[in-house]
């Protein structure tokens, strides 16, 4: 059993609480790990390398307490790093993750083999964001241990390919770990992803509506009220395709019809418009199944129960004669 297989086998449910900018934090990550799932946060949510060092220390101390508590399975911990050369903090953030021996590094926007090598040197694993088979090929060539298939319907920056299509294409390239991202909201969805060929899932939007997240009450309420057709897809925010809550765009004074006609980055590049974007909120197509705000513990209990029920249903179905 290799490192990735061991990591997955020791999880209580094959779910990664996705690293969400300004939403994920150490409290949420630790609460997720306490339930045997993978807790994460993005390094770029912190305002400085010094703040990232503080967060990593909180995680080290919190995980040590969990280990000494004698409870159930403790999930692994991961940090998202933007590994594109334009990220001025990459070197410092990576050095800190290496110093703290973060078990899982979740990389995006580029696939530099030298970064992957440095993570492997201390025994860590790397899961890399991909949105197409070509992205997958590059990440595999660079040495990624697993691929995060960011499909159409994911919140925030996202891909556009249907999950069935992308999973099938990637599975033709590798038998390495595959993580499915995009509108995964319930325990039943987790099982469906496994049946499709994924090993793990990324679950983001559902974890926004947890008590431990850094999301505002207004953000959470907007998710409760939203349906999938209230999610607006655009590349005008920063040049990369993203799914955003339409109501937050309208509240920020954005004309959605005008936004449809904008070239990527045109609106956000205007200095006078920068302030209004701070309250533009992202979400995936799974919002229509989210009707409440729960503690991480209560949400994980629900996911586990839904997953077990779905598995039982699948077993009953398989027992029916053809």
One Martini backbone bead per residue (centre of mass of N, CA, C, O) as a GRO file, in nm:
protein
  322
    1UNK     BB    1   0.093   0.039   0.026
    2UNK     BB    2   0.073   0.352  -0.037
    3UNK     BB    3   0.044   0.666   0.077
    4UNK     BB    4  -0.233   0.727  -0.051
    5UNK     BB    5  -0.382   0.467   0.025
    6UNK     BB    6  -0.344   0.504   0.330
    7UNK     BB    7  -0.485   0.772   0.360
    8UNK     BB    8  -0.765   0.678   0.256
    9UNK     BB    9  -0.808   0.427   0.448
   10UNK     BB   10  -0.804   0.625   0.720
   11UNK     BB   11  -1.067   0.739   0.635
   12UNK     BB   12  -1.408   0.781   0.709
   13UNK     BB   13  -1.426   0.968   0.446
   14UNK     BB   14  -1.385   1.059   0.095
   15UNK     BB   15  -1.329   1.376   0.211
   16UNK     BB   16  -1.264   1.710   0.098
   17UNK     BB   17  -1.233   2.015   0.234
   18UNK     BB   18  -1.215   2.268   0.056
   19UNK     BB   19  -1.008   2.529  -0.034
   20UNK     BB   20  -1.131   2.851   0.071
   21UNK     BB   21  -1.137   3.166   0.008
   22UNK     BB   22  -1.206   3.323   0.319
   23UNK     BB   23  -1.330   3.045   0.462
   24UNK     BB   24  -1.102   2.886   0.536
   25UNK     BB   25  -0.971   2.737   0.848
   26UNK     BB   26  -0.844   2.596   1.125
   27UNK     BB   27  -1.111   2.529   1.268
   28UNK     BB   28  -1.234   2.373   1.032
   29UNK     BB   29  -1.006   2.174   0.976
   30UNK     BB   30  -1.008   2.038   1.258
   31UNK     BB   31  -1.305   1.949   1.255
   32UNK     BB   32  -1.268   1.762   1.013
   33UNK     BB   33  -1.042   1.579   1.122
   34UNK     BB   34  -1.211   1.479   1.371
   35UNK     BB   35  -1.403   1.313   1.145
   36UNK     BB   36  -1.194   1.180   0.919
   37UNK     BB   37  -1.136   1.409   0.736
   38UNK     BB   38  -1.020   1.655   0.513
   39UNK     BB   39  -0.843   1.933   0.607
   40UNK     BB   40  -0.838   2.282   0.484
   41UNK     BB   41  -0.628   2.551   0.334
   42UNK     BB   42  -0.530   2.849   0.201
   43UNK     BB   43  -0.250   3.034   0.201
   44UNK     BB   44  -0.384   3.305   0.061
   45UNK     BB   45  -0.564   3.387   0.311
   46UNK     BB   46  -0.327   3.485   0.424
   47UNK     BB   47  -0.148   3.794   0.470
   48UNK     BB   48   0.110   3.615   0.553
   49UNK     BB   49   0.370   3.423   0.642
   50UNK     BB   50   0.325   3.463   0.946
   51UNK     BB   51   0.028   3.368   0.947
   52UNK     BB   52   0.082   3.088   0.838
   53UNK     BB   53   0.256   2.996   1.074
   54UNK     BB   54   0.028   3.014   1.280
   55UNK     BB   55  -0.166   2.812   1.146
   56UNK     BB   56   0.029   2.567   1.150
   57UNK     BB   57   0.057   2.558   1.457
   58UNK     BB   58  -0.239   2.511   1.518
   59UNK     BB   59  -0.250   2.241   1.371
   60UNK     BB   60  -0.034   2.087   1.524
   61UNK     BB   61  -0.166   2.118   1.806
   62UNK     BB   62  -0.450   2.009   1.736
   63UNK     BB   63  -0.363   1.726   1.632
   64UNK     BB   64  -0.225   1.638   1.893
   65UNK     BB   65  -0.480   1.645   2.069
   66UNK     BB   66  -0.640   1.441   1.907
   67UNK     BB   67  -0.435   1.206   1.941
   68UNK     BB   68  -0.465   1.223   2.274
   69UNK     BB   69  -0.788   1.162   2.305
   70UNK     BB   70  -0.888   0.874   2.185
   71UNK     BB   71  -1.038   0.872   1.937
   72UNK     BB   72  -1.091   0.852   1.633
   73UNK     BB   73  -1.041   0.921   1.332
   74UNK     BB   74  -0.785   1.112   1.175
   75UNK     BB   75  -0.754   1.340   0.955
   76UNK     BB   76  -0.604   1.493   0.719
   77UNK     BB   77  -0.383   1.758   0.601
   78UNK     BB   78  -0.419   2.062   0.394
   79UNK     BB   79  -0.250   2.276   0.146
   80UNK     BB   80  -0.293   2.549  -0.062
   81UNK     BB   81  -0.101   2.613  -0.363
   82UNK     BB   82   0.016   2.862  -0.568
   83UNK     BB   83   0.243   2.761  -0.846
   84UNK     BB   84   0.274   3.010  -0.988
   85UNK     BB   85   0.520   3.239  -1.074
   86UNK     BB   86   0.332   3.496  -0.986
   87UNK     BB   87   0.371   3.399  -0.694
   88UNK     BB   88   0.542   3.565  -0.438
   89UNK     BB   89   0.484   3.334  -0.194
   90UNK     BB   90   0.576   3.049  -0.262
   91UNK     BB   91   0.848   3.003  -0.124
   92UNK     BB   92   0.760   3.064   0.171
   93UNK     BB   93   0.517   2.870   0.188
   94UNK     BB   94   0.673   2.612   0.121
   95UNK     BB   95   0.877   2.618   0.349
   96UNK     BB   96   0.663   2.591   0.574
   97UNK     BB   97   0.539   2.322   0.486
   98UNK     BB   98   0.803   2.169   0.519
   99UNK     BB   99   0.859   2.232   0.817
  100UNK     BB  100   0.556   2.103   0.895
  101UNK     BB  101   0.480   1.857   0.727
  102UNK     BB  102   0.257   1.860   0.523
  103UNK     BB  103   0.086   1.594   0.402
  104UNK     BB  104  -0.091   1.789   0.200
  105UNK     BB  105  -0.063   1.920  -0.130
  106UNK     BB  106  -0.253   2.173  -0.298
  107UNK     BB  107  -0.240   2.240  -0.637
  108UNK     BB  108  -0.224   2.542  -0.853
  109UNK     BB  109  -0.139   2.690  -1.132
  110UNK     BB  110   0.050   2.467  -1.215
  111UNK     BB  111   0.342   2.210  -1.262
  112UNK     BB  112   0.607   2.197  -1.066
  113UNK     BB  113   0.838   1.955  -1.009
  114UNK     BB  114   1.009   2.090  -0.779
  115UNK     BB  115   0.779   2.104  -0.577
  116UNK     BB  116   0.707   1.805  -0.565
  117UNK     BB  117   0.988   1.707  -0.472
  118UNK     BB  118   0.993   1.857  -0.196
  119UNK     BB  119   0.751   1.707  -0.081
  120UNK     BB  120   0.862   1.417  -0.114
  121UNK     BB  121   1.116   1.445   0.070
  122UNK     BB  122   0.915   1.450   0.347
  123UNK     BB  123   0.641   1.263   0.261
  124UNK     BB  124   0.457   1.403   0.082
  125UNK     BB  125   0.162   1.497  -0.098
  126UNK     BB  126   0.021   1.556  -0.437
  127UNK     BB  127  -0.254   1.756  -0.539
  128UNK     BB  128  -0.388   1.845  -0.865
  129UNK     BB  129  -0.529   2.070  -1.061
  130UNK     BB  130  -0.784   1.989  -1.309
  131UNK     BB  131  -0.974   2.046  -1.645
  132UNK     BB  132  -0.808   1.833  -1.820
  133UNK     BB  133  -0.623   1.606  -1.987
  134UNK     BB  134  -0.380   1.793  -2.033
  135UNK     BB  135  -0.339   1.873  -1.742
  136UNK     BB  136  -0.291   1.583  -1.644
  137UNK     BB  137  -0.035   1.523  -1.803
  138UNK     BB  138   0.141   1.744  -1.674
  139UNK     BB  139   0.111   1.651  -1.376
  140UNK     BB  140   0.226   1.366  -1.417
  141UNK     BB  141   0.504   1.454  -1.528
  142UNK     BB  142   0.567   1.616  -1.248
  143UNK     BB  143   0.450   1.405  -1.001
  144UNK     BB  144   0.174   1.360  -0.922
  145UNK     BB  145  -0.037   1.173  -0.692
  146UNK     BB  146  -0.289   1.353  -0.780
  147UNK     BB  147  -0.622   1.442  -0.910
  148UNK     BB  148  -0.821   1.738  -0.954
  149UNK     BB  149  -1.140   1.730  -1.088
  150UNK     BB  150  -1.254   2.026  -1.226
  151UNK     BB  151  -1.575   2.076  -1.287
  152UNK     BB  152  -1.867   2.139  -1.375
  153UNK     BB  153  -2.015   2.326  -1.092
  154UNK     BB  154  -1.806   2.454  -0.948
  155UNK     BB  155  -1.674   2.659  -0.726
  156UNK     BB  156  -1.546   2.912  -0.848
  157UNK     BB  157  -1.291   2.804  -0.982
  158UNK     BB  158  -1.342   2.633  -1.301
  159UNK     BB  159  -1.462   2.409  -1.498
  160UNK     BB  160  -1.656   2.262  -1.799
  161UNK     BB  161  -1.659   1.960  -1.761
  162UNK     BB  162  -1.804   1.680  -1.743
  163UNK     BB  163  -1.755   1.436  -1.510
  164UNK     BB  164  -1.774   1.186  -1.685
  165UNK     BB  165  -1.573   1.276  -1.902
  166UNK     BB  166  -1.323   1.343  -1.724
  167UNK     BB  167  -1.289   1.080  -1.574
  168UNK     BB  168  -1.257   0.899  -1.824
  169UNK     BB  169  -1.006   1.041  -1.943
  170UNK     BB  170  -0.819   1.014  -1.692
  171UNK     BB  171  -0.840   0.700  -1.656
  172UNK     BB  172  -0.668   0.653  -1.925
  173UNK     BB  173  -0.391   0.774  -1.787
  174UNK     BB  174  -0.462   0.671  -1.479
  175UNK     BB  175  -0.438   0.514  -1.130
  176UNK     BB  176  -0.440   0.746  -0.974
  177UNK     BB  177  -0.557   0.965  -0.779
  178UNK     BB  178  -0.906   1.078  -0.775
  179UNK     BB  179  -1.063   1.401  -0.759
  180UNK     BB  180  -1.389   1.519  -0.722
  181UNK     BB  181  -1.514   1.835  -0.860
  182UNK     BB  182  -1.858   1.924  -0.846
  183UNK     BB  183  -2.149   1.932  -0.677
  184UNK     BB  184  -2.071   1.809  -0.398
  185UNK     BB  185  -2.311   1.748  -0.113
  186UNK     BB  186  -2.351   1.441  -0.053
  187UNK     BB  187  -2.319   1.113   0.034
  188UNK     BB  188  -2.429   1.012  -0.236
  189UNK     BB  189  -2.222   1.161  -0.413
  190UNK     BB  190  -1.975   1.011  -0.313
  191UNK     BB  191  -2.055   0.733  -0.422
  192UNK     BB  192  -2.091   0.817  -0.716
  193UNK     BB  193  -1.794   0.893  -0.759
  194UNK     BB  194  -1.682   0.610  -0.710
  195UNK     BB  195  -1.838   0.467  -0.937
  196UNK     BB  196  -1.699   0.646  -1.163
  197UNK     BB  197  -1.366   0.652  -1.036
  198UNK     BB  198  -1.326   0.785  -0.773
  199UNK     BB  199  -1.157   0.830  -0.452
  200UNK     BB  200  -1.242   1.132  -0.415
  201UNK     BB  201  -1.367   1.442  -0.272
  202UNK     BB  202  -1.472   1.768  -0.329
  203UNK     BB  203  -1.604   1.991  -0.066
  204UNK     BB  204  -1.730   2.319  -0.049
  205UNK     BB  205  -2.011   2.468  -0.029
  206UNK     BB  206  -2.119   2.300   0.213
  207UNK     BB  207  -1.886   2.429   0.412
  208UNK     BB  208  -1.978   2.719   0.427
  209UNK     BB  209  -2.239   2.604   0.600
  210UNK     BB  210  -2.061   2.651   0.869
  211UNK     BB  211  -1.974   2.757   1.183
  212UNK     BB  212  -1.646   2.754   1.124
  213UNK     BB  213  -1.655   2.938   0.913
  214UNK     BB  214  -1.582   3.267   0.752
  215UNK     BB  215  -1.855   3.317   0.676
  216UNK     BB  216  -2.111   3.503   0.641
  217UNK     BB  217  -2.442   3.525   0.700
  218UNK     BB  218  -2.513   3.629   0.416
  219UNK     BB  219  -2.378   3.406   0.258
  220UNK     BB  220  -2.534   3.166   0.377
  221UNK     BB  221  -2.820   3.269   0.303
  222UNK     BB  222  -2.777   3.275  -0.004
  223UNK     BB  223  -2.741   2.970  -0.028
  224UNK     BB  224  -3.016   2.884   0.086
  225UNK     BB  225  -3.177   3.054  -0.150
  226UNK     BB  226  -3.040   2.895  -0.368
  227UNK     BB  227  -2.998   2.790  -0.697
  228UNK     BB  228  -2.838   2.679  -0.969
  229UNK     BB  229  -2.952   2.936  -1.146
  230UNK     BB  230  -2.787   3.143  -0.932
  231UNK     BB  231  -2.534   3.070  -1.094
  232UNK     BB  232  -2.255   3.255  -1.224
  233UNK     BB  233  -2.077   3.249  -1.529
  234UNK     BB  234  -1.731   3.378  -1.534
  235UNK     BB  235  -1.421   3.564  -1.657
  236UNK     BB  236  -1.429   3.878  -1.553
  237UNK     BB  237  -1.291   3.888  -1.280
  238UNK     BB  238  -0.969   3.741  -1.366
  239UNK     BB  239  -0.984   3.542  -1.642
  240UNK     BB  240  -1.124   3.309  -1.485
  241UNK     BB  241  -1.330   3.070  -1.448
  242UNK     BB  242  -1.648   3.125  -1.265
  243UNK     BB  243  -1.858   3.070  -0.978
  244UNK     BB  244  -2.133   3.284  -0.890
  245UNK     BB  245  -2.341   3.477  -0.710
  246UNK     BB  246  -2.571   3.672  -0.850
  247UNK     BB  247  -2.672   3.839  -0.604
  248UNK     BB  248  -2.387   3.957  -0.534
  249UNK     BB  249  -2.348   4.110  -0.796
  250UNK     BB  250  -2.596   4.292  -0.785
  251UNK     BB  251  -2.529   4.421  -0.507
  252UNK     BB  252  -2.248   4.538  -0.637
  253UNK     BB  253  -2.359   4.667  -0.926
  254UNK     BB  254  -2.397   4.442  -1.138
  255UNK     BB  255  -2.451   4.386  -1.474
  256UNK     BB  256  -2.518   4.090  -1.615
  257UNK     BB  257  -2.537   4.166  -1.914
  258UNK     BB  258  -2.270   4.321  -1.920
  259UNK     BB  259  -2.088   4.088  -1.820
  260UNK     BB  260  -2.131   3.902  -2.071
  261UNK     BB  261  -1.960   4.128  -2.256
  262UNK     BB  262  -1.703   4.085  -2.116
  263UNK     BB  263  -1.383   4.071  -2.086
  264UNK     BB  264  -1.141   3.930  -1.934
  265UNK     BB  265  -1.083   4.151  -1.657
  266UNK     BB  266  -1.224   4.430  -1.716
  267UNK     BB  267  -1.359   4.500  -1.444
  268UNK     BB  268  -1.136   4.436  -1.226
  269UNK     BB  269  -0.920   4.643  -1.355
  270UNK     BB  270  -1.084   4.862  -1.236
  271UNK     BB  271  -1.016   5.062  -0.978
  272UNK     BB  272  -1.315   5.170  -0.902
  273UNK     BB  273  -1.418   4.846  -0.860
  274UNK     BB  274  -1.268   4.683  -0.635
  275UNK     BB  275  -1.441   4.703  -0.372
  276UNK     BB  276  -1.707   4.545  -0.465
  277UNK     BB  277  -1.570   4.246  -0.477
  278UNK     BB  278  -1.553   4.155  -0.169
  279UNK     BB  279  -1.887   4.066  -0.190
  280UNK     BB  280  -1.826   3.839  -0.387
  281UNK     BB  281  -1.973   3.517  -0.424
  282UNK     BB  282  -1.915   3.181  -0.417
  283UNK     BB  283  -2.053   2.888  -0.603
  284UNK     BB  284  -2.216   2.597  -0.661
  285UNK     BB  285  -2.464   2.384  -0.795
  286UNK     BB  286  -2.531   2.261  -0.492
  287UNK     BB  287  -2.722   2.474  -0.345
  288UNK     BB  288  -3.013   2.333  -0.370
  289UNK     BB  289  -2.916   2.126  -0.111
  290UNK     BB  290  -2.899   2.389   0.080
  291UNK     BB  291  -3.077   2.466   0.413
  292UNK     BB  292  -2.825   2.510   0.617
  293UNK     BB  293  -2.654   2.546   0.938
  294UNK     BB  294  -2.367   2.371   1.054
  295UNK     BB  295  -2.176   2.186   1.205
  296UNK     BB  296  -1.924   1.990   1.121
  297UNK     BB  297  -2.016   1.745   1.283
  298UNK     BB  298  -2.310   1.733   1.174
  299UNK     BB  299  -2.238   1.712   0.877
  300UNK     BB  300  -2.065   1.452   0.890
  301UNK     BB  301  -2.288   1.275   1.001
  302UNK     BB  302  -2.470   1.307   0.756
  303UNK     BB  303  -2.279   1.203   0.538
  304UNK     BB  304  -2.238   0.921   0.658
  305UNK     BB  305  -2.538   0.838   0.651
  306UNK     BB  306  -2.584   0.880   0.347
  307UNK     BB  307  -2.366   0.684   0.254
  308UNK     BB  308  -2.473   0.428   0.393
  309UNK     BB  309  -2.750   0.432   0.256
  310UNK     BB  310  -2.645   0.416  -0.035
  311UNK     BB  311  -2.494   0.149  -0.006
  312UNK     BB  312  -2.735  -0.020   0.074
  313UNK     BB  313  -2.894   0.035  -0.188
  314UNK     BB  314  -2.679  -0.085  -0.379
  315UNK     BB  315  -2.683  -0.371  -0.259
  316UNK     BB  316  -2.980  -0.428  -0.319
  317UNK     BB  317  -2.959  -0.390  -0.626
  318UNK     BB  318  -2.738  -0.618  -0.674
  319UNK     BB  319  -2.945  -0.851  -0.566
  320UNK     BB  320  -3.105  -0.816  -0.817
  321UNK     BB  321  -3.215  -0.976  -1.067
  322UNK     BB  322  -3.173  -0.944  -1.418
   0.00000   0.00000   0.00000
